[in-house]
Amino acid sequence: MVVLWTDALIFVLLLGMIVLSVYMLRNPRMSRPLRQIGTSKTGMVSLTVLLFFVAVGLLDSMHFHSKDSNEIVSVLDQWLSPIRLHGEKTYSAPFAAHLFGKELMVLEDGSPVWAYPRLQYGGAHLDDPESELFYDVLMKASIGFIKSAIPAAIVLVLLVQRLRRRQNALISQASVKAVAWTVFWIVTVCGTLLELSSYYHVLGTDKVGEDVLYQAIKSIRTGLVIGTLTTLIMLPLAIVFGILAGFFRGWVDDTIQYLYTTLNSIPSVLLIAASILVVQVYMAKNEEQFTSLIVRADMRLLFLCIILGVTNWTGLCRMLRAETLKLREMEYVQAASALGVRRRIILFRHILPNVMHIVLISVVLDFSSLVLAEAVLSYINIGVDPTTHSWGNMINGARLEMAREPVVWWSLAASFLFMFTLVLAANLFADSVRDAFDPRRMG
């Protein structure tokens, strides 16, 4: 078992989310907004999609040494071995049986010919791809759909029946049906893709022949790490400084305002680029500590999360400061101060619980923007390590591919599709959380 820094932080964050969920479920004040989220079909469907992405990211965060090559791989890599190991020579289009470009080939009789070579794995079982390809893809897709649909349907029917029998459930019956259908389609689509991937490159291959579907799936972990670990780093800074500035005012408020105003005046791109350069210099001078490529890439990813967290806490800090300024003038806070209650107790019992709705709303809203930020930073080569699978690196590599003739479009399309799905689900769930927890929107 190999535990990388980001792996450890991911599971610490997961444990914190579980504890927070249990606290919210047991807190009577949280029951009303949680029920409102449970009655929103859009919110529950988007949450289901997000949980699917989280599950993929967790599987990709369990690393160990491979017995065959002794390289560090994840559980997801082991499950996707047919896709990971079946590499080609260079570009191939989705569901293709030949390479994308012509090469000089020598026939059996020794005569040279300029033609498209057959792929080593994609469609290798076909004798005549021209006539067999379409019907074989249709047959393999049908088999994969049936294999996954039958067990998924049985489990979901039992799950729906059990949820319907529960009384006072947080999820409405309409939301249960929506979630059930969402899970059904996620399972069947994944089963179909896995079946097809055993015979074809569903989303084609890149310049070095690596499967694009495998790259897109592996990039899920990078997007989740950027979105979640950055939030984990920025939340303590924003909460502590925002509440302290609003509650104590005076020189404390002036110092904190000066701090985040100065930080905002520094271009974040330059700060990130300088930090990444420092990390690279440190790793170059201490090569004995980073003997593996995956360890080097993980360290750069961790520092990228740190610097993004340091540069993104100021917005939430300002909102919490403004809310605390209002709360400290409320009657119950003034009464607690007049009765001699310690300021520490006032902060933890009266201020912090009443600003948590702002924290929750900001967390879910900032998640999607951080995922997009990774794509932008990797596009300009100051993001994650080039050896790390990420949607930003896929888009960056697609710049030259789009200039080819004919155009190699599938890497850009795959990264866009996966990123769009994750960001859309995050934004839709953020809207449901905002509607449920924002006091101005609660009826």
C-alpha positions in Angstrom: 0.0 0.0 0.0 1.4 3.4 -1.0 -0.1 6.6 0.5 0.6 9.8 -1.3 0.2 13.2 0.3 -3.0 14.0 -1.7 -4.3 10.5 -1.0 -4.0 11.1 2.8 -5.6 14.5 2.6 -8.5 13.2 0.4 -9.4 10.5 3.0 -9.1 13.0 5.9 -11.5 15.3 4.0 -13.8 12.4 3.4 -13.8 11.6 7.1 -14.6 15.2 7.8 -17.5 15.2 5.4 -18.9 12.1 7.0 -18.7 13.7 10.4 -20.3 16.9 9.1 -23.1 14.9 7.4 -23.9 13.1 10.7 -23.9 16.3 12.6 -26.2 18.0 10.1 -28.6 15.0 10.1 -28.8 15.0 13.9 -29.2 18.8 14.2 -32.9 19.9 14.2 -32.0 23.3 12.7 -30.6 21.5 9.6 -33.5 19.3 9.0 -35.6 21.9 7.1 -32.9 22.9 4.5 -31.9 19.2 4.1 -35.5 18.2 3.4 -35.8 21.0 0.9 -32.7 19.7 -0.9 -34.3 16.2 -0.7 -37.4 17.4 -2.4 -35.5 18.9 -5.3 -35.1 16.3 -8.1 -32.5 18.4 -9.8 -30.5 18.7 -6.6 -30.6 15.0 -5.9 -29.8 14.0 -9.4 -26.8 16.3 -9.5 -25.7 15.0 -6.1 -25.8 11.5 -7.4 -23.6 12.4 -10.4 -21.2 14.1 -8.0 -21.0 11.1 -5.8 -20.3 8.9 -8.8 -17.3 11.2 -9.7 -16.2 11.1 -6.0 -16.3 7.3 -6.1 -14.1 7.2 -9.2 -11.7 9.6 -7.5 -11.5 7.6 -4.4 -10.7 4.4 -6.3 -7.9 6.3 -8.1 -6.6 7.4 -4.7 -5.8 3.9 -3.4 -2.3 3.3 -4.6 -0.1 0.2 -4.4 3.0 -1.3 -6.1 2.1 -3.4 -9.1 3.5 -7.0 -8.9 4.4 -7.1 -12.5 6.3 -3.9 -13.0 6.6 -2.6 -9.4 5.3 0.7 -10.5 2.8 2.7 -8.4 -0.8 2.1 -9.6 -4.2 2.6 -8.2 -7.2 0.4 -7.8 -8.8 2.2 -10.7 -5.8 1.4 -12.8 -6.1 -2.2 -12.0 -9.8 -2.3 -12.9 -9.1 -0.5 -16.2 -6.1 -2.6 -17.1 -7.5 -3.6 -20.5 -7.8 0.1 -21.4 -4.6 1.2 -19.8 -2.3 -1.5 -21.3 -3.8 -1.7 -24.8 -1.9 1.2 -26.3 -1.4 1.8 -30.0 1.4 3.3 -32.0 -0.2 6.8 -32.4 -3.5 8.5 -33.2 -6.6 6.5 -33.9 -10.2 7.7 -34.2 -13.0 6.6 -31.9 -14.1 3.0 -32.7 -11.5 2.8 -35.4 -9.7 -0.4 -36.6 -6.9 1.5 -38.4 -4.5 4.2 -37.5 -5.6 7.8 -38.2 -2.6 8.5 -40.6 -1.3 6.6 -43.6 2.1 4.9 -43.4 4.3 3.1 -45.9 3.5 -0.6 -45.6 5.1 -3.7 -47.2 2.7 -6.3 -48.5 3.3 -10.0 -48.4 4.7 -10.0 -51.9 7.2 -7.4 -50.9 5.6 -4.4 -52.8 5.3 -1.1 -50.8 1.9 0.5 -50.4 0.8 3.8 -48.7 -2.2 2.8 -46.5 -3.7 2.9 -43.0 -2.2 0.2 -40.8 -4.4 -2.0 -38.6 -4.5 -1.3 -34.9 -2.9 -3.7 -32.5 -5.9 -3.9 -30.2 -8.7 -1.8 -31.5 -10.9 -3.9 -33.7 -8.2 -6.5 -34.0 -10.8 -9.3 -33.8 -12.4 -8.2 -37.0 -11.5 -9.9 -40.3 -13.1 -7.2 -42.5 -13.5 -4.0 -40.6 -15.2 -2.2 -43.5 -18.2 -4.5 -43.4 -18.2 -5.9 -39.8 -17.4 -2.8 -37.7 -20.8 -1.2 -37.4 -22.7 -4.3 -36.5 -20.0 -5.6 -34.2 -20.0 -2.3 -32.3 -23.8 -2.5 -32.0 -23.6 -6.1 -30.8 -21.0 -5.4 -28.2 -22.9 -2.3 -27.0 -26.1 -4.3 -26.6 -24.3 -7.1 -24.7 -22.7 -4.5 -22.3 -26.0 -2.8 -21.8 -27.8 -6.0 -21.0 -25.1 -7.3 -18.6 -25.2 -4.1 -16.6 -28.9 -3.2 -16.9 -30.3 -6.4 -15.5 -28.5 -6.4 -12.1 -28.8 -2.6 -11.9 -32.6 -2.8 -12.3 -33.0 -5.5 -9.7 -30.9 -3.7 -7.1 -32.7 -0.4 -7.8 -36.2 -1.9 -7.5 -35.2 -3.3 -4.1 -33.7 0.1 -3.1 -36.7 2.1 -4.1 -39.1 -0.2 -2.3 -37.0 0.0 0.9 -36.8 3.8 0.8 -40.6 4.0 0.2 -41.2 2.1 3.4 -39.2 4.5 5.5 -41.1 7.2 7.4 -39.9 10.8 7.7 -37.3 10.3 5.0 -35.3 13.3 3.9 -35.7 12.4 0.3 -39.1 12.7 -1.3 -40.6 9.9 -3.4 -40.2 11.9 -6.6 -36.5 12.5 -5.8 -36.1 8.7 -5.0 -37.4 7.8 -8.5 -35.1 10.4 -10.1 -32.1 9.2 -8.2 -32.9 5.6 -9.1 -33.1 6.3 -12.8 -29.9 8.3 -12.6 -28.0 5.4 -10.9 -29.5 3.0 -13.5 -28.2 5.0 -16.4 -24.8 5.6 -14.8 -24.4 1.9 -14.3 -25.6 0.9 -17.7 -23.5 3.5 -19.5 -20.4 2.5 -17.5 -21.1 -1.2 -18.2 -21.5 -0.6 -21.9 -18.3 1.5 -22.2 -16.3 -1.2 -20.3 -17.6 -3.9 -22.6 -16.8 -1.8 -25.7 -13.4 -0.8 -24.3 -12.3 -4.5 -24.3 -12.5 -4.5 -28.1 -12.2 -0.8 -29.2 -10.8 2.6 -28.2 -14.2 4.2 -27.6 -12.8 7.8 -27.6 -9.8 7.0 -29.8 -6.1 7.3 -28.9 -3.7 10.3 -28.5 -0.3 11.0 -30.1 1.5 8.3 -28.2 -1.3 5.8 -28.6 -2.8 6.0 -25.1 -6.5 5.5 -24.8 -8.3 8.9 -24.5 -11.2 7.4 -22.4 -8.6 6.2 -19.9 -7.1 9.7 -19.8 -10.5 11.4 -19.2 -11.4 9.0 -16.4 -8.0 9.4 -14.7 -8.4 13.2 -14.9 -11.5 13.0 -12.6 -9.2 12.6 -9.5 -7.2 15.6 -10.5 -10.3 17.8 -10.8 -11.7 16.5 -7.5 -8.3 17.1 -5.7 -8.1 20.6 -7.0 -11.7 21.4 -6.0 -11.8 19.7 -2.6 -8.2 20.1 -1.1 -8.1 23.8 -2.1 -11.4 24.3 -0.3 -9.9 22.4 2.7 -7.0 24.9 2.8 -8.9 28.1 2.2 -11.8 27.4 4.7 -9.8 27.8 7.9 -8.2 31.0 6.7 -11.5 32.5 5.5 -13.5 31.5 8.6 -11.0 32.5 11.2 -10.0 35.9 9.7 -13.5 36.8 8.5 -15.1 36.2 11.9 -12.3 37.9 13.9 -12.3 40.9 11.6 -16.0 41.4 12.0 -16.3 40.7 15.7 -13.3 42.5 17.2 -13.0 45.4 14.7 -10.4 48.0 15.5 -6.8 47.1 14.8 -7.7 43.5 14.3 -10.1 44.4 11.5 -7.6 46.9 10.0 -4.8 44.3 9.9 -6.9 41.6 8.3 -8.3 44.0 5.7 -4.8 45.1 4.9 -3.7 41.5 4.6 -6.3 40.4 2.1 -6.3 43.7 0.2 -2.5 43.3 -0.3 -2.9 39.7 -1.4 -5.6 40.6 -3.9 -3.3 43.3 -5.4 -0.8 40.6 -6.5 -1.8 38.9 -9.8 -2.7 35.4 -8.9 -1.2 33.9 -12.1 2.2 35.4 -11.3 2.0 34.1 -7.7 1.1 30.6 -8.8 3.8 30.6 -11.5 6.4 31.7 -9.0 5.3 29.1 -6.4 5.4 26.3 -9.0 8.9 27.4 -10.0 10.0 27.2 -6.4 8.6 23.7 -6.1 10.4 22.6 -9.3 13.7 24.0 -8.1 13.3 22.3 -4.7 12.6 18.9 -6.3 15.6 19.4 -8.7 17.9 20.0 -5.7 16.4 17.0 -3.7 16.0 14.3 -6.4 16.6 11.6 -3.8 13.3 12.4 -2.2 11.4 12.2 -5.4 12.5 8.9 -7.1 9.1 8.2 -8.7 7.4 10.3 -11.4 4.0 9.9 -9.6 5.5 11.2 -6.3 6.9 14.2 -8.1 3.6 14.9 -9.8 1.7 14.4 -6.6 3.9 17.0 -4.8 3.4 19.5 -7.5 -0.4 18.9 -7.4 -0.3 19.4 -3.6 1.5 22.7 -3.8 -0.9 23.9 -6.5 -3.8 23.2 -4.1 -1.9 25.1 -1.4 -1.3 28.2 -3.5 -4.8 28.2 -4.9 -6.1 28.0 -1.3 -3.9 30.8 -0.2 -5.1 33.1 -3.1 -8.8 32.2 -3.0 -9.8 32.7 0.7 -10.2 36.5 0.5 -13.7 36.5 -1.1 -15.3 34.3 1.5 -13.4 36.2 4.2 -15.1 39.5 3.1 -18.5 37.9 3.2 -18.0 36.4 6.6 -16.7 39.7 7.9 -19.8 41.6 6.7 -22.1 38.9 8.2 -20.3 39.0 11.5 -20.5 42.8 11.7 -24.3 42.4 11.4 -24.5 39.5 13.9 -22.5 41.2 16.6 -25.1 43.9 16.9 -28.0 41.4 17.3 -29.8 41.4 20.6 -28.8 37.9 21.7 -25.1 38.6 21.1 -25.4 41.9 23.0 -27.2 40.2 25.8 -24.5 37.5 26.1 -21.8 40.2 26.2 -23.7 42.1 28.9 -24.0 39.0 31.0 -20.3 38.4 30.9 -20.1 35.5 28.6 -16.6 34.9 27.3 -15.9 36.1 23.8 -14.6 32.7 22.8 -18.0 31.1 23.7 -19.9 33.9 21.9 -17.9 33.2 18.8 -18.4 29.4 18.8 -22.1 29.4 20.0 -23.6 32.5 18.5 -21.5 33.7 15.5 -20.0 30.6 13.9 -23.3 28.6 13.6 -25.1 31.6 12.1 -22.5 32.1 9.3 -22.3 28.4 8.3 -24.9 28.8 5.6 -22.6 31.3 3.8 -19.7 28.8 4.2 -21.8 25.9 2.7 -23.0 28.0 -0.2 -19.5 29.3 -1.0 -18.0 25.9 -0.9 -20.3 24.3 -3.4 -20.2 27.5 -5.6 -16.4 27.7 -5.6 -15.9 24.0 -6.4 -16.8 24.3 -10.0 -14.7 27.4 -10.5 -11.6 25.7 -9.0 -12.1 22.7 -11.4 -12.1 25.2 -14.3 -9.1 27.0 -12.8 -7.0 23.9 -13.1 -7.9 23.6 -16.8 -6.9 27.2 -17.4 -3.6 26.9 -15.5 -2.6 23.7 -17.1 -3.4 25.2 -20.5 -0.8 27.9 -19.9 1.7 25.3 -18.5 1.7 26.5 -14.8 -0.8 23.9 -13.6 -0.3 20.3 -12.7 2.7 18.3 -13.8 2.6 17.4 -17.5 2.8 13.7 -16.5 -0.4 14.0 -14.5 -3.7 13.1 -16.2 -5.9 16.2 -16.1 -8.5 17.8 -18.4 -6.3 20.9 -18.6 -3.3 18.9 -19.9 -5.7 17.2 -22.4 -6.9 20.6 -23.6 -3.3 21.9 -23.7 -2.3 18.9 -25.9 -5.3 19.4 -28.1 -4.0 22.8 -29.3 -1.6 21.2 -31.8 -4.0 18.4 -32.6 -6.7 20.9 -33.7 -4.2 22.3 -36.2 -3.7 19.0 -38.0 -5.4 18.2 -41.3 -7.6 16.3 -40.8 -8.4 17.5 -37.3 -7.8 15.3 -34.3 -10.9 16.4 -32.3 -11.6 13.6 -29.8 -9.1 14.5 -27.0 -10.7 18.0 -26.8 -14.2 16.6 -27.0 -13.6 14.0 -24.3 -12.1 16.5 -21.8 -14.9 19.0 -22.5 -17.6 16.3 -22.0 -16.2 15.1 -18.7 -15.5 18.5 -17.4 -18.8 19.9 -18.5 -20.7 17.0 -16.7 -18.8 17.5 -13.4 -19.1 21.3 -13.5 -22.8 21.2 -14.5 -23.6 18.8 -11.7 -21.7 20.9 -9.2 -23.5 24.1 -10.3 -26.9 22.5 -10.2 -26.3 21.1 -6.7 -24.9 24.5 -5.6 -28.2 26.1 -6.7 -30.2 23.7 -4.6 -27.9 24.2 -1.6 -28.2 28.0 -2.0 -32.0 27.9 -2.2 -32.1 25.7 0.9 -29.7 27.4 3.2 -29.9 31.0 2.2 -32.2 32.7 4.8 -33.4 35.2 2.3 -34.7 32.4 0.1 -36.3 30.3 2.8 -40.0 30.5 3.1 
